[in-house]
Each structure stands twice: as C-alpha cells, then as structure tokens.
C-alpha cells in the first residue's frame, strides 16, 4: 500500500506541474480518482496548477468534477482561488458546482475574492454563484473587494441583487466596508459604496465615523472627499475624539490643515487632552504651531467636549481591537480606543483558508481549510 501511495503521489505531482504526457501515461496504471496522502487527486492538482489542456483531457477521461481533496476543495474551487480563469470557465461549462464549499464552508466566490481575482469573480457571478455569503469573521466577497481596493470587483458585486445589505454589514469586530475604504484612502471605492446605498454616518466598534478613520490614518485626499460629501466634521467617537483631534494626535499635518480650514473646533478633549496638548505631547511640532496660531476662542473647551468625555467614561468605550482574519487577507487592528489600522491584502503565495457563518459549532473553529498541501506557491 505504501508503494502505491508513493506512486499516486508522483501522479498528483506530475498533474500539478502540468506534465501532460507523463500524467496520461501513468493513468494507464492508476485509477483516475487515485489520491495521495493528503487526499489530492489528479483533476484537483491539474486545476490548481492552471493546466487547461490537461484538465480538459482528464474530464474527457471521466475525472469526477465534484471529487474533493482531503480538505474539501474541488477542482473548480481551486481554479477560482488561484485565479485560473480559463480553467474556471471550462469547469463552469462542464456544470461543476459553482457554490461547492470546502470543508470549512468557504465558497469558490470567497476564495476568488480573497485573492482579488476579478476575472474569476466575474465568471462566478455570470454563472449564478452566490455572492452574498460571508465567512465566520463576517467578511463577504464585497468587503474583501473593498479591502483590496478593487473597484472593478466591487462594481461586479454591488450589482448583485441584495448586495446593499452587505455594504452596511459589520464583521465580527464591528467594522464595515465604508470604514475599511475610508481608512485605506480608497476615494473611488467610497464613492461606489455611497452610490450603492452606503452611509457616511456608519460607525465602527470604537464609534469612529469614516471621516475620523481617514483623519487618523492620514488620508488627506479622503478627508477632502468626505467633507465635500458633507460628512460630519465634529463626529465624536466613543472616547470623545473628533476627526481633528485624531489627526492632530497622530501627526497628520495635511489632515489637520484641511479640517481647520473646514471650521473644525480645536477645543475638544479626549483622554483629558485637547488636540493641541495631544499634538504637543506626541512631538508633532508643525501641528502644535498650526493650533497655537488659532484664535483663542477656537481653542477654548467646548460644552460638547466635556459632555462627550463624561459619556466616554460612563460607557467605558473602546471596543474590541483588531479584526479577525479571513484567509490571510487580514486587518491589523490598533489597540485601545484608536481606530483600527488599514487592511493588508494577502500575498499570492499564502494558502487560502477560512470558515463560513453556517459553521456555528465552536468545536470546528480550528478546522483547516483551503488549498491542498501541494508544492505550490
């Protein structure tokens, strides 16, 4: 049996490498559904490697379309997840299941979106694949498109019936698509979300509005854009900080200048400090100088600031820090009351993994998922 498994592994590796003649010759001595130690079979390997002609020949020889490997991934799932659009189109034509999840219940659509494979997402949408799915972290294909700053993919997904519900939907850490786009500075993404029903009044888990997130992250162009769309200039977060206070504390001079020109008040306290005090204590000399040049009335403490500070103490805001990760398309969250940091897209050599919301059994939280354990990058 060990000898047979070793031979099967050689067949699977040959299919992964696209060694067509070798694979076809080896199949004279192997079952086309033979698997290696990880449950990978020849069609899965060929699809994962993106070898269209080999995939076609294997299908003609009767390779089972829906045969999954040891972690539940089908050939179509892998073609979508690795961005092999030509293989994906062929498997769709062969009527492979476009919604077949892996063992952790992530769909081909989620797999393709997590790696920003727009052509594959488009093919799946055209084939009627479900685009309104979310994983266990609460991220959807739409939110993954936003995280990647992929406007083309986002436009495909917002056109799907019912997609408006996903725009305002928060993930398990209270972060919504508009927040992610604002803090990353994706101006066109925000405009597309607004056109599709998004709101500038949405708050994240720390009570921060999109303008506050943009200011905190130093996204000057985004701050200008949001102000032109009448975003609330004085929107307090749960700790009583305004966009101006956050920009001053973080040291973003351009954002401070833009907000001051728009009339933002400087006499707001958060954590017992005004914007001037926060900038000074954090060593932001240019911002300190800007604020000290203001008329004294603009530096005076406001009633709203006092009320907000008291409210923040009573409610003990702050919320969870960071975001759960879908695959390795993660979000590096800031700790405490500061807004979460911007998302970082996964690199293409990282395996796809994740869980879907249907999987509510806590005993399954550590289940593995994604790509087969093959020598691929």
C-alpha positions in Angstrom: 0.0 0.0 0.0 2.9 2.4 0.8 4.4 1.8 -2.6 1.0 2.5 -4.3 0.6 5.7 -2.3 4.1 6.8 -3.4 3.2 6.2 -7.0 -0.1 8.0 -6.6 1.8 11.0 -5.1 4.0 11.0 -8.2 1.0 11.1 -10.4 -0.6 14.0 -8.5 2.7 16.0 -8.5 3.0 15.4 -12.3 -0.5 16.8 -12.8 0.3 19.8 -10.6 3.3 20.5 -12.8 1.4 20.1 -16.0 3.4 17.2 -17.3 0.6 16.1 -19.6 2.3 13.2 -21.4 3.6 11.7 -18.1 0.2 12.0 -16.5 -1.6 10.3 -19.3 0.9 7.5 -19.4 0.7 7.0 -15.6 -3.1 6.8 -15.8 -2.8 3.5 -17.6 -1.7 2.1 -14.3 -3.7 4.3 -11.9 -7.4 4.9 -11.1 -8.3 8.5 -12.2 -9.7 9.0 -8.8 -6.5 7.9 -7.0 -5.4 10.2 -4.2 -2.1 11.0 -2.4 -1.7 11.1 1.3 -3.5 14.5 1.5 -6.5 13.4 -0.5 -5.4 15.3 -3.6 -6.4 13.7 -6.9 -5.3 14.3 -10.4 -8.0 16.7 -11.6 -7.7 18.8 -8.4 -3.9 19.0 -9.0 -4.2 20.0 -12.7 -6.8 22.7 -11.9 -4.7 24.0 -9.0 -1.8 24.3 -11.4 -3.9 26.0 -14.1 -3.2 23.5 -16.8 -6.3 23.9 -19.0 -5.5 21.3 -21.7 -4.7 18.6 -19.1 -7.9 19.5 -17.2 -9.9 19.0 -20.4 -8.3 15.6 -21.2 -8.9 14.4 -17.6 -12.5 15.5 -17.8 -12.9 13.6 -21.1 -11.4 10.6 -19.4 -14.1 10.7 -16.7 -12.4 12.5 -13.8 -15.1 13.3 -11.3 -15.8 17.0 -11.2 -17.1 17.2 -7.7 -14.5 14.9 -6.1 -12.9 16.9 -3.4 -9.5 16.6 -1.8 -8.8 15.9 1.9 -9.8 19.4 2.9 -12.9 19.6 0.8 -11.7 21.7 -2.2 -12.9 20.8 -5.6 -11.2 21.5 -8.9 -13.5 24.5 -9.5 -12.8 25.9 -6.1 -9.0 25.7 -6.7 -9.3 27.3 -10.1 -11.2 30.2 -8.6 -8.9 30.5 -5.6 -5.7 30.5 -7.7 -7.1 32.8 -10.4 -7.1 30.4 -13.3 -10.0 32.0 -15.2 -9.6 29.8 -18.2 -9.8 26.6 -16.2 -12.7 28.0 -14.2 -14.7 28.9 -17.4 -14.2 25.3 -18.7 -15.3 23.7 -15.4 -18.4 26.0 -15.3 -19.2 24.9 -18.9 -19.0 21.3 -17.6 -21.5 22.2 -15.0 -19.3 21.9 -12.0 -20.9 23.2 -8.8 -20.0 26.9 -8.5 -21.1 27.1 -4.9 -19.4 23.9 -3.6 -17.6 24.9 -0.3 -14.5 23.5 1.1 -14.5 21.6 4.5 -14.6 24.9 6.3 -17.5 26.1 4.1 -15.8 28.8 2.2 -17.2 29.1 -1.3 -15.3 29.5 -4.6 -16.5 33.1 -4.7 -14.9 33.9 -1.3 -11.8 32.1 -2.4 -11.5 34.2 -5.6 -12.4 37.5 -3.9 -9.9 36.9 -1.1 -7.1 36.9 -3.6 -8.7 39.7 -5.7 -9.1 37.5 -8.8 -11.6 39.8 -10.6 -12.0 37.7 -13.7 -12.9 34.7 -11.6 -15.4 36.6 -9.6 -16.9 37.9 -12.8 -17.2 34.3 -14.2 -18.8 33.1 -11.0 -21.3 36.0 -10.9 -22.2 35.2 -14.5 -22.7 31.6 -13.6 -25.1 32.4 -10.8 -22.8 31.8 -7.9 -23.9 33.1 -4.5 -22.2 36.5 -3.9 -23.9 37.3 -0.6 -22.1 34.7 1.5 -20.0 35.7 4.5 -17.3 33.8 6.4 -17.2 33.2 10.1 -15.3 36.5 10.6 -18.3 38.2 8.9 -16.4 39.2 5.8 -18.0 38.9 2.4 -16.7 38.9 -1.2 -17.8 42.6 -1.3 -15.9 43.5 1.9 -12.8 41.7 0.5 -13.0 43.7 -2.7 -13.1 46.8 -0.6 -10.2 45.7 1.5 -8.1 45.1 -1.7 -9.2 48.5 -3.2 -10.5 46.6 -6.2 -13.1 48.9 -7.7 -13.7 46.7 -10.7 -14.6 43.7 -8.5 -16.7 45.9 -6.2 -18.8 47.1 -9.1 -19.5 43.5 -10.1 -20.6 42.6 -6.6 -22.7 45.7 -5.8 -24.7 44.9 -8.9 -25.9 41.6 -7.4 -29.4 41.6 -6.0 -29.4 42.1 -2.3 -25.8 43.4 -2.1 -26.8 46.6 -0.4 -27.2 44.7 2.9 -23.6 43.8 2.8 -22.4 47.4 2.5 -23.5 48.3 6.0 -23.0 44.8 7.4 -20.3 44.8 10.1 -17.9 41.9 10.6 -17.5 40.2 14.0 -15.3 43.1 15.2 -17.8 45.8 14.3 -16.0 47.0 11.1 -18.0 47.8 7.9 -16.9 48.3 4.3 -17.1 52.1 4.4 -14.7 52.2 7.4 -12.2 50.0 5.6 -12.3 52.1 2.5 -12.0 55.4 4.4 -9.0 54.4 6.4 -7.2 53.0 3.4 -7.9 56.1 1.3 -9.8 54.4 -1.4 -11.8 57.5 -2.6 -13.4 55.8 -5.6 -14.4 52.8 -3.5 -16.2 55.1 -1.0 -18.0 56.8 -3.9 -19.1 53.5 -5.3 -20.3 52.4 -1.9 -22.3 55.6 -1.4 -23.9 55.2 -4.8 -24.9 51.6 -3.8 -26.5 52.7 -0.6 -23.6 53.2 1.9 -23.7 55.9 4.6 -21.1 58.3 6.0 -22.8 58.0 9.4 -21.8 54.4 9.9 -19.6 53.8 13.0 -17.0 51.1 13.8 -16.7 49.3 17.1 -14.9 52.3 18.6 -17.7 54.7 17.4 -15.4 56.2 14.8 -17.1 57.6 11.6 -15.4 57.2 8.2 -14.1 60.8 8.4 -12.5 60.1 11.7 -10.8 57.0 10.4 -9.5 58.8 7.3 -8.1 61.6 9.5 -6.5 59.2 12.0 -4.8 57.3 9.1 -3.6 60.5 7.4 -5.7 60.1 4.2 -5.8 63.7 3.2 -7.5 63.1 -0.2 -10.1 61.0 1.5 -10.7 63.7 4.2 -11.3 66.3 1.4 -13.6 64.0 -0.4 -15.7 63.1 2.6 -16.0 66.8 3.6 -17.2 67.6 0.1 -19.9 65.0 0.7 -21.0 66.7 3.9 -19.5 64.2 6.4 -20.0 65.3 10.0 -16.9 67.5 10.8 -17.4 67.1 14.5 -18.3 63.4 14.7 -17.2 62.2 18.2 -16.0 58.6 18.6 -16.6 56.6 21.8 -13.6 58.2 23.5 -14.8 61.8 22.7 -12.3 62.4 19.9 -13.2 64.3 16.8 -11.5 63.9 13.4 -9.4 66.9 14.1 -8.3 65.5 17.5 -7.3 62.2 15.9 -5.4 63.8 13.1 -3.5 66.1 15.5 -2.7 63.3 17.9 -1.5 61.0 15.0 0.6 63.8 13.5 -1.1 64.2 10.1 -0.4 67.9 9.3 -2.2 67.9 6.0 -5.4 66.5 7.5 -5.3 68.9 10.4 -5.0 71.8 7.9 -7.9 70.6 5.9 -10.1 70.1 8.9 -9.2 73.5 10.4 -10.0 75.2 7.0 -13.4 73.5 7.1 -14.0 75.1 10.5 -13.3 72.2 12.9 -13.2 73.1 16.5 -9.9 72.6 18.4 -11.3 72.8 21.9 -12.3 69.2 22.2 -10.8 66.9 24.8 -10.2 63.1 24.6 -8.4 61.3 27.3 -8.1 64.6 29.2 -6.2 66.3 26.4 -7.1 68.8 23.8 -5.9 68.4 20.2 -3.1 70.9 21.0 -2.0 69.0 24.1 -2.1 65.7 22.2 0.0 67.1 19.3 2.5 68.7 21.7 2.9 65.6 23.9 3.3 63.4 20.8 6.0 65.6 19.4 4.1 67.0 16.4 5.7 70.5 16.3 4.1 71.6 13.0 0.6 70.7 14.2 1.3 72.4 17.5 2.3 75.6 15.7 -0.8 75.4 13.5 -3.1 75.1 16.5 -1.3 77.8 18.5 -1.9 80.2 15.7 -5.7 79.8 16.0 -7.8 82.5 17.7 -8.3 81.7 21.4 -12.0 81.2 21.0 -11.3 78.2 18.7 -9.0 76.6 21.4 -11.5 77.1 24.2 -13.0 73.9 25.6 -16.5 73.2 24.3 -19.5 72.0 26.3 -19.8 69.1 23.9 -16.3 68.1 24.6 -17.0 68.0 28.3 -20.2 66.0 27.8 -18.5 63.6 25.4 -15.7 63.0 27.8 -18.1 62.2 30.6 -20.1 59.9 28.4 -16.9 58.1 27.3 -16.0 57.5 31.0 -19.5 56.3 31.8 -19.8 54.0 28.8 -16.2 52.7 29.0 -15.9 52.6 25.3 -13.1 51.3 23.2 -14.5 48.1 21.8 -12.5 45.2 20.6 -9.2 45.9 18.9 -8.1 44.4 15.6 -10.1 42.3 13.2 -10.3 38.6 12.7 -8.7 37.4 9.5 -10.2 35.8 6.5 -7.6 33.7 4.9 -4.6 35.9 5.3 -6.3 38.9 3.9 -6.1 40.4 7.4 -6.7 43.6 9.2 -4.0 44.9 11.6 -6.1 46.4 14.3 -4.9 49.2 16.6 -5.3 48.7 20.3 -7.4 50.7 22.7 -9.7 53.4 21.5 -7.8 54.3 18.4 -9.4 53.3 15.1 -8.4 50.0 13.6 -5.5 50.1 11.2 -5.8 49.7 7.5 -6.2 46.3 5.9 -3.3 44.5 4.2 -4.0 42.2 1.3 -2.7 38.7 1.3 0.2 37.8 -1.0 -0.5 35.3 -3.7 1.8 32.7 -2.1 -0.3 32.3 1.0 -2.8 29.5 1.3 -6.5 30.2 1.3 -8.4 29.3 4.4 -11.4 30.4 6.4 -14.8 29.5 7.8 -18.3 30.4 6.8 -21.1 31.6 9.1 -23.1 28.4 8.8 -20.4 26.8 10.8 -21.6 27.7 14.3 -20.1 24.8 16.1 -17.3 26.1 18.3 -15.6 22.7 18.2 -15.0 23.3 14.5 -13.2 26.7 15.0 -9.8 25.3 14.4 -10.7 23.3 11.3 -8.2 23.6 8.5 -9.3 24.7 5.1 -8.2 25.9 1.7 -5.7 24.8 -0.7 -4.2 21.2 -0.8 -0.8 20.6 0.7 1.0 20.6 -2.6 4.3 22.1 -3.5 2.9 25.3 -4.9 3.4 29.0 -4.3 
